[in-house]
Amino acid sequence: MDFDVPPETLAFANEVDGILRTPQTARLLRNVQAREDGMDGDVRELYRYLGDAGILAPSWPVEYGGRGLDFTATVALLEQLVAHRIPQNLYCISVQNVGSLILAAGSEQQRGTLLPAMASADLTACILFTEPGHGSDLAGMTTTAVRDGTGWVINGRKTYNLKSAYADLALCAVRTDPQSSQYEGITLFLVPLSAPGVVIRPIPSLADEQFHDIWFTDVRVDDDALFGSAGSGWSLITQMFAAERTGLDYYARGRHWLNVAGDRLTEDGRRPADLVRVDLARHRTRLEASKLLSCQVMQNLQQGTPDIAESSFAKWHCSETAQRIAWWALNALGPDMLERGPDTGDRVLEAAFREAPGMTISGGASEVMLDIVSSARVFDNGLTGD
Ligand SMILES: Cc1cc2nc3c(=O)[nH]c(=O)nc-3n(C[C@H](O)[C@H](O)[C@H](O)COP(=O)(O)OP(=O)(O)OC[C@H]3O[C@@H](n4cnc5c(N)ncnc54)[C@H](O)[C@@H]3O)c2cc1C
């Protein structure tokens, strides 16, 4: 493994840090507040400011709105966004997951029109894969798209979605051929969420960000909404999972939570008890492993050699580590941290405590990640290479 950080990445990280410290960022971040109807805050205006500054897609080619930097710039960006408390879910889903799939597998027309708009945050996208009863068992999905003249008609229901209320487009997996095998009859569409027949309803969540149910009733889309060819959906989904499961966002959050907890435990020059210091060291070491696993996955993606088992390995490790840190922080600091004010680090840790359970489920449940790892040959490359 060779993860030397190039000087361009260090310069980029400094640039990002400078932008995130501007009064404009602070003002826009203050506007991102939970709404009275329980919906999470709208982060799009803040993203557009960051998109105008050209920092949201550092590893994409310049012609698609990126900076042409290597994957280490994306790692630096995520670390900075989290450290500056910028909500990152919509960014990760839209740019890192959907955008990266379009970059890797979209048509030239889709790349040319959608990617620059995503990099500037003028266009945001979400993912509609999960259905009631079909999460880990995704290939059992029942939402359909049926050929109708020059387009398609979609009917069905998706659930446990994040961010559809603030997304323009949804990468949506549907069944187009009920006759062929479970895996062969699946197709991806990029569906405009403003299309007639789309209904989005919030589902309350323990975490700050709400889930949504999405209903499709006779939703008509044109052929240009097709992503890939009809029936190619399963291999594209697998390709996206390899890119979605880098573990990077979990690593970045775990790192920030441990930093916040460490600061609180040592404030006013206090020296934590030895057992607490041992725990801090344990978590720090696990985070370092998370970062290496994540970087390995991202380097392989950059080199065009994605590996679903390697990604599952990283996703499992990074999400389990972040979850442990969130739960440990509550014990280490005591339950009264839940009652501290909104501007203290405790607010971050309280939100982390509520977000933690979902981390080992979103993007693929931990048991399923281990199942994929156990059936792959990832353990064959020992130090001796045999
Ligand atoms: C925070 C969060 C955000 C999400 N965002 C999105 C989104 O934006 N878009 C979207 O489409 N979906 C999203 N999801 C849904 C997510 O992808 C599913 O919840 C996940 O795939 C698990 O599916 P399920 O909920 O149907 O649980 P199930 O698949 O029913 O799993 C229930 C339990 O059974 C275990 N299990 C299932 N199969 C096996 C197996 N073969 N072997 C061993 N154990 C097994 C699982 O590990 C889990 O513990 C999100 C979920 C969360 C928590």
The ligand as an ORCA input file, in Angstrom:
! r2SCAN-3c Opt
* xyz 0 1
  C     -29.389      5.201      8.345
  C     -29.933      4.413      7.174
  C     -29.973      5.022      5.919
  C     -30.491      4.314      4.827
  N     -30.567      4.955      3.612
  C     -31.072      4.300      2.561
  C     -31.222      4.969      1.301
  O     -30.900      6.159      1.167
  N     -31.737      4.289      0.255
  C     -32.109      2.972      0.365
  O     -32.521      2.389     -0.635
  N     -32.027      2.320      1.553
  C     -31.521      2.947      2.656
  N     -31.440      2.323      3.881
  C     -31.958      0.959      4.003
  C     -30.854     -0.064      4.181
  O     -30.143     -0.266      2.967
  C     -31.503     -1.361      4.692
  O     -32.072     -1.074      5.951
  C     -30.488     -2.482      4.840
  O     -30.048     -2.933      3.584
  C     -31.079     -3.683      5.632
  O     -32.278     -4.067      5.059
  P     -33.605     -4.261      5.960
  O     -33.841     -3.004      6.715
  O     -34.689     -4.757      5.050
  O     -33.222     -5.364      7.037
  P     -33.169     -6.917      6.770
  O     -32.547     -7.192      5.456
  O     -34.528     -7.494      7.027
  O     -32.196     -7.364      7.907
  C     -32.616     -7.494      9.272
  C     -31.490     -8.158     10.031
  O     -31.280     -9.465      9.496
  C     -29.920     -9.642      9.144
  N     -29.772    -10.430      7.923
  C     -30.437    -10.220      6.762
  N     -30.012    -11.118      5.833
  C     -29.062    -11.875      6.431
  C     -28.225    -12.931      5.979
  N     -28.295    -13.396      4.737
  N     -27.349    -13.473      6.875
  C     -27.258    -13.008      8.158
  N     -28.036    -11.984      8.630
  C     -28.911    -11.425      7.773
  C     -29.406     -8.233      8.878
  O     -28.010     -8.146      9.056
  C     -30.148     -7.414      9.912
  O     -29.484     -7.455     11.148
  C     -30.943      2.987      4.988
  C     -30.896      2.393      6.251
  C     -30.404      3.099      7.344
  C     -30.378      2.434      8.701
*
